[in-house]
Amino acid sequence: MSWRKIPKHLLFKAINVWPPFLGAGIRLTKLAPDFKHVRVEMPLTRLNTNYVGVHFGGSLYSMTDPWYMLMLIEILGRDYVVWDKAASIRFRKPGKGRVHAEFFITDELVESIKADVLAHGKTERSLPVEIKNSEGTTVAEVEKTVWISRRKS
């Protein structure tokens, strides 16, 4: 199934029942109409707890996985191809309770991407995001690398 085939007004609801998110308890709580801001949250439940009783690392990563690619696909439009290329996660503190991550795409980043693609035919961007607990303490840092090019006609 292609997410692009889902009408924008239903995307918010569809993502929240997507099995990888539903099973881990990951919820999309903010999706800006221009796709430049996304917020996701995840409570600690028996379905996403690891052996020592804190958030399973895979669930923490999963809550960050699709967002930068999805955001850039929607912002740049059909003339561009956007792919996730790489990712890394660094765990800082045990994830306890509700955690959240916020993603932002600035106008300056969009213009920089377009300029690089125009000049070189493609570009890559490494985009950071922090996963924080309810007190605002960083539990994990994720670095997502996306690859962007012009769609061939």
Secondary structure, 3 states (H helix, E strand, C coil): CCHHHCCHHHHHHHHHCCHHHHHHCCEEEEECCCCCEEEEEECCCCCCECCCCCECHHHHHHCCCCHHHHHHHHHHCCCEEEEEEEEEEEECCCCCCCEEEEEECCHHHHHHHHHHHHHHCEEEEEEEEEEEECCCCEEEEEEEEEEEEECCC
